[in-house]
Amino acid sequence: MKLFISADIEGCAGLAIPAEAHKQESVYRAYAQEMTKEVLVACETAHAMGAEQIVVKDGHGDASNIDPLRMPDYVTLIRGKSGHPYNMMWGIDDSFDGVLYIGYHAPAGDPRFSISHTSTGNSLTIRLNGACMSEFMLNSYTAASHGVPILFLSGDEAICGLAKELVPTIETAVTKRGTGGATICEPPGVVEERIRAGVERALSRQTVVSVPVKESMPESPLDRAVTADREDRRSGAVRTGRVWTGDPGCRLALPERFIYEVTFKDWKKAYQMSFYPGMEQVDTFTDRLVTDRWMDVVTAHCFVVY
């Protein structure tokens, strides 16, 4: 089994104010260490459940928060920003058997977590086909564009609930809940145990099996369960393929059409970003993009909200 883990920091145990997520602040280091611990718990649990390959994408800020010296031999850690529009999901492709999210948080405009946001602090709200778009939603549609199932998320209570609305059978681990400017935090030990138990539940429902695939049989473009990393058998006549046979409820269908709308906090930013190709300004603070290509959405997002 090959898994992709996308990790953020705001949804990790204890973090409640912006300074704790900013590298230049003295309080930051403790929360980066907790982020590392929670990623390690997910990796160790997944490995024990049969994951031979795990790729972790550090997804917060400059993407150098997770301690690379603590990663096990079976984990590949991606640090820094490539500049690719996938951002927090850079490194994912059709070869993965599932996605796990660690430390995720409520989206911009959601009052249930005091530092809710989507990617940056520039937007008041972002909507995708009328629904409030979180980083979880954004990244899950990117996973879906590669046919990769969405299996697990840890984060605040609000994002856990939103995750289940989008992917009903996803397993979640609640780390905290917010009221106004306050955050009610679960202890780190409790959070780490919830992550361990949640990853176990998620992976216990997934099965990846090897099947023979004849050389003469073309692969169906509709079946992304058979991944690209096939190896020729010695005979050369038959190859082996990895086929995912897990919970179908973890697969997210891509809409045929996307309406991406950003309501900015600053009307000047809205005016400036209305000149991005395909964007139109629909009111003083809001720009809209309509497309049938998911790559158009992620590319626009990585330019207009930063």
C-alpha positions as CSV (number, residue, x, y, z in Angstrom):
1,M,0.0,0.0,0.0
2,K,1.2,3.5,-0.9
3,L,-0.1,6.5,1.0
4,F,0.1,10.3,0.7
5,I,-0.1,12.4,3.8
6,S,-0.7,16.2,3.6
7,A,0.1,17.9,6.8
8,D,-0.8,21.4,8.2
9,I,-0.2,22.9,11.6
10,E,-3.3,24.9,12.7
11,G,-5.3,21.8,13.3
12,C,-2.7,20.1,15.5
13,A,-3.1,19.8,19.3
14,G,-3.1,22.9,21.3
15,L,-2.6,25.6,18.7
16,A,-5.1,28.4,19.1
17,I,-3.6,31.8,18.1
18,P,-1.9,32.9,14.9
19,A,1.5,33.5,16.6
20,E,1.8,29.8,17.4
21,A,1.8,29.0,13.6
22,H,4.4,31.6,12.6
23,K,8.0,30.5,12.5
24,Q,9.4,33.9,13.6
25,E,7.6,33.7,16.9
26,S,9.2,32.2,20.0
27,V,6.1,30.0,20.7
28,Y,6.2,28.4,17.3
29,R,8.8,25.6,17.9
30,A,6.6,23.6,20.3
31,Y,3.8,23.4,17.8
32,A,6.1,22.4,15.0
33,Q,7.3,19.6,17.3
34,E,3.7,18.6,17.9
35,M,3.0,18.6,14.2
36,T,6.0,16.3,13.7
37,K,4.7,13.9,16.4
38,E,1.2,13.7,14.9
39,V,2.6,13.0,11.5
40,L,4.8,10.3,13.0
41,V,1.8,8.7,14.7
42,A,0.0,8.5,11.4
43,C,3.0,7.1,9.6
44,E,3.8,4.5,12.2
45,T,0.2,3.3,12.4
46,A,-0.1,3.2,8.6
47,H,3.1,1.2,8.3
48,A,1.9,-1.3,10.9
49,M,-1.3,-1.6,8.9
50,G,0.6,-2.6,5.7
51,A,1.7,0.7,4.1
52,E,5.1,0.0,2.5
53,Q,5.5,3.5,1.0
54,I,4.4,6.8,2.6
55,V,5.0,10.2,1.1
56,V,4.5,13.2,3.5
57,K,4.0,16.7,2.2
58,D,4.7,19.5,4.7
59,G,2.0,21.9,3.8
60,H,2.3,24.8,6.2
61,G,3.9,28.1,5.5
62,D,7.3,27.7,3.8
63,A,6.8,23.9,4.2
64,S,9.8,23.3,6.6
65,N,8.0,22.6,9.8
66,I,8.2,18.8,10.2
67,D,11.5,17.5,11.6
68,P,13.0,15.5,8.7
69,L,15.5,13.8,11.1
70,R,12.6,12.0,12.9
71,M,11.1,10.4,9.8
72,P,11.3,6.6,9.5
73,D,13.1,4.9,6.6
74,Y,9.8,4.1,4.9
75,V,8.8,7.8,4.8
76,T,9.7,10.3,2.0
77,L,9.2,13.8,3.3
78,I,8.7,16.7,0.8
79,R,9.8,20.0,2.2
80,G,9.6,23.5,0.7
81,K,7.4,24.8,-2.1
82,S,7.9,23.6,-5.7
83,G,5.8,26.4,-7.1
84,H,3.4,23.9,-8.6
85,P,-0.3,24.7,-8.2
86,Y,-0.9,21.5,-6.2
87,N,0.9,23.2,-3.3
88,M,0.0,21.1,-0.2
89,M,-0.6,18.1,-2.5
90,W,2.5,18.4,-4.7
91,G,3.9,14.9,-5.2
92,I,0.6,13.1,-5.5
93,D,-0.2,11.0,-8.6
94,D,-2.3,8.1,-9.8
95,S,0.0,5.5,-8.0
96,F,-1.2,6.3,-4.5
97,D,-3.8,4.1,-2.7
98,G,-5.1,6.8,-0.3
99,V,-4.7,10.2,1.2
100,L,-4.5,11.2,4.9
101,Y,-4.7,14.7,6.3
102,I,-3.0,15.8,9.5
103,G,-3.6,19.1,11.3
104,Y,-6.3,20.5,9.0
105,H,-8.6,23.4,10.0
106,A,-11.9,25.2,9.3
107,P,-12.1,27.3,6.1
108,A,-12.2,31.1,5.7
109,G,-15.3,32.6,7.1
110,D,-16.1,29.7,9.4
111,P,-16.7,31.0,13.0
112,R,-16.1,27.7,14.6
113,F,-12.4,28.1,14.8
114,S,-10.7,31.4,15.7
115,I,-8.0,31.2,13.1
116,S,-10.0,29.7,10.3
117,H,-8.7,30.5,6.8
118,T,-8.3,29.0,3.3
119,S,-4.6,29.0,2.2
120,T,-4.0,32.7,3.2
121,G,-5.7,35.4,5.2
122,N,-6.7,37.4,2.1
123,S,-10.2,36.0,1.6
124,L,-13.3,36.5,3.6
125,T,-14.8,33.4,2.0
126,I,-14.1,31.1,-0.9
127,R,-16.9,29.1,-2.5
128,L,-16.8,26.2,-4.9
129,N,-20.0,25.3,-6.6
130,G,-21.8,27.3,-3.8
131,A,-20.1,25.4,-0.9
132,C,-17.6,27.0,1.4
133,M,-14.2,25.8,0.2
134,S,-11.7,24.6,2.7
135,E,-8.1,23.5,2.1
136,F,-9.5,19.9,2.6
137,M,-12.0,20.4,-0.2
138,L,-9.5,21.9,-2.5
139,N,-6.9,19.2,-1.9
140,S,-9.5,16.3,-2.0
141,Y,-10.6,17.3,-5.4
142,T,-7.0,17.3,-6.5
143,A,-6.7,13.7,-5.0
144,A,-9.9,12.8,-6.8
145,S,-8.5,14.1,-10.1
146,H,-5.9,11.3,-9.8
147,G,-8.5,8.7,-8.6
148,V,-7.0,8.5,-5.1
149,P,-9.4,7.7,-2.2
150,I,-9.6,10.1,0.8
151,L,-9.3,8.1,3.9
152,F,-8.6,10.1,7.1
153,L,-8.4,13.6,8.5
154,S,-7.4,15.1,11.9
155,G,-8.2,18.7,12.8
156,D,-10.7,20.9,14.6
157,E,-14.3,19.8,15.1
158,A,-15.6,22.1,12.3
159,I,-13.3,20.7,9.6
160,C,-14.0,17.1,10.7
161,G,-17.7,17.7,10.2
162,L,-17.2,19.3,6.8
163,A,-15.0,16.5,5.8
164,K,-17.7,14.0,6.5
165,E,-20.2,16.0,4.5
166,L,-18.0,15.8,1.4
167,V,-16.6,12.2,2.0
168,P,-19.2,10.4,4.2
169,T,-17.1,7.4,5.1
170,I,-13.9,9.3,5.9
171,E,-12.4,8.6,9.4
172,T,-11.6,11.7,11.5
173,A,-9.9,12.7,14.7
174,V,-11.1,15.9,16.5
175,T,-8.3,17.9,18.1
176,K,-10.1,21.0,19.3
177,R,-13.3,23.1,18.9
178,G,-13.8,26.8,18.9
179,T,-16.3,29.3,20.2
180,G,-15.7,32.9,19.2
181,G,-12.1,33.7,19.9
182,A,-11.6,30.8,22.3
183,T,-10.4,27.3,21.5
184,I,-11.1,24.3,23.6
185,C,-8.1,22.0,23.1
186,E,-7.8,18.3,23.6
187,P,-4.5,17.1,25.3
188,P,-1.8,16.1,22.9
189,G,-1.8,12.5,24.2
190,V,-5.6,12.2,23.5
191,V,-5.1,13.7,20.0
192,E,-2.3,11.3,19.1
193,E,-4.3,8.3,20.3
194,R,-7.3,9.5,18.3
195,I,-5.1,9.8,15.2
196,R,-3.8,6.3,15.8
197,A,-7.2,4.8,16.2
198,G,-8.7,6.7,13.2
199,V,-5.9,5.7,10.9
200,E,-6.3,2.1,12.0
201,R,-10.1,2.2,11.3
202,A,-9.5,3.8,7.9
203,L,-6.9,1.4,6.7
204,S,-8.7,-1.7,8.1
205,R,-11.4,-1.1,5.4
206,Q,-8.9,-0.8,2.5
207,T,-7.5,-3.6,0.5
208,V,-4.9,-3.5,-2.2
209,V,-4.4,-6.7,-4.1
210,S,-2.1,-7.8,-7.0
211,V,-3.8,-9.0,-10.1
212,P,-2.4,-10.2,-13.5
213,V,-2.9,-7.8,-16.3
214,K,-2.4,-9.0,-19.9
215,E,-0.1,-7.0,-22.1
216,S,-2.6,-7.1,-24.9
217,M,-5.4,-5.6,-22.8
218,P,-5.6,-1.8,-22.9
219,E,-6.2,-0.1,-19.6
220,S,-9.6,1.4,-19.1
221,P,-9.4,5.2,-18.6
222,L,-12.4,4.8,-16.3
223,D,-10.6,2.5,-13.9
224,R,-7.9,4.4,-12.0
225,A,-7.7,1.7,-9.3
226,V,-5.1,0.0,-11.4
227,T,-2.0,2.1,-10.9
228,A,0.8,3.0,-13.2
229,D,3.6,1.3,-11.2
230,R,3.3,-2.2,-12.8
231,E,6.2,-4.5,-13.0
232,D,6.8,-7.0,-15.8
233,R,6.8,-10.6,-14.8
234,R,9.7,-12.8,-16.0
235,S,7.6,-14.2,-18.8
236,G,7.1,-10.8,-20.3
237,A,3.5,-11.8,-21.3
238,V,1.8,-10.7,-18.1
239,R,2.2,-7.8,-15.8
240,T,1.1,-7.4,-12.2
241,G,-1.2,-4.5,-11.2
242,R,-2.2,-3.1,-7.8
243,V,-6.0,-2.8,-7.5
244,W,-7.7,-0.9,-4.8
245,T,-10.8,-2.7,-3.5
246,G,-11.7,-0.6,-0.4
247,D,-14.6,1.4,0.8
248,P,-16.2,3.1,-2.3
249,G,-17.5,5.9,-0.1
250,C,-13.9,7.2,0.2
251,R,-13.8,8.0,-3.5
252,L,-14.8,11.6,-4.4
253,A,-16.4,12.3,-7.8
254,L,-15.3,15.4,-9.6
255,P,-18.1,17.7,-10.7
256,E,-18.5,18.3,-14.4
257,R,-18.4,22.0,-13.9
258,F,-16.7,24.3,-11.4
259,I,-17.8,27.7,-10.2
260,Y,-14.9,29.1,-8.1
261,E,-15.7,32.4,-6.2
262,V,-13.4,34.4,-3.9
263,T,-14.7,37.1,-1.7
264,F,-11.7,39.2,-0.7
265,K,-11.3,41.3,2.4
266,D,-9.8,44.1,0.4
267,W,-11.7,45.5,-2.6
268,K,-8.4,46.6,-4.2
269,K,-7.2,42.9,-4.2
270,A,-10.5,41.9,-5.8
271,Y,-10.0,44.5,-8.6
272,Q,-6.4,43.4,-9.2
273,M,-7.2,39.7,-9.3
274,S,-10.2,40.2,-11.7
275,F,-7.5,40.4,-14.4
276,Y,-6.4,36.8,-13.9
277,P,-7.3,35.0,-17.1
278,G,-10.8,33.6,-16.9
279,M,-11.7,35.5,-13.7
280,E,-14.5,38.1,-13.7
281,Q,-15.4,40.6,-11.0
282,V,-19.0,40.0,-9.9
283,D,-19.2,42.6,-7.1
284,T,-16.9,45.0,-5.3
285,F,-15.2,42.2,-3.3
286,T,-15.9,39.0,-5.3
287,D,-14.2,37.4,-8.3
288,R,-15.5,34.3,-10.2
289,L,-14.0,31.7,-12.4
290,V,-16.2,29.1,-14.3
291,T,-14.5,26.1,-15.9
292,D,-14.9,22.4,-16.5
293,R,-11.2,21.7,-15.8
294,W,-10.0,21.1,-12.2
295,M,-6.5,22.2,-13.1
296,D,-7.9,25.7,-13.9
297,V,-9.3,26.0,-10.4
298,V,-6.1,25.0,-8.5
299,T,-4.0,27.1,-10.8
300,A,-6.2,30.2,-10.3
301,H,-6.3,29.6,-6.5
302,C,-2.5,29.5,-6.2
303,F,-2.3,32.9,-7.9
304,V,-5.3,34.9,-6.8
305,V,-5.4,34.3,-3.0
306,Y,-1.7,34.7,-2.4
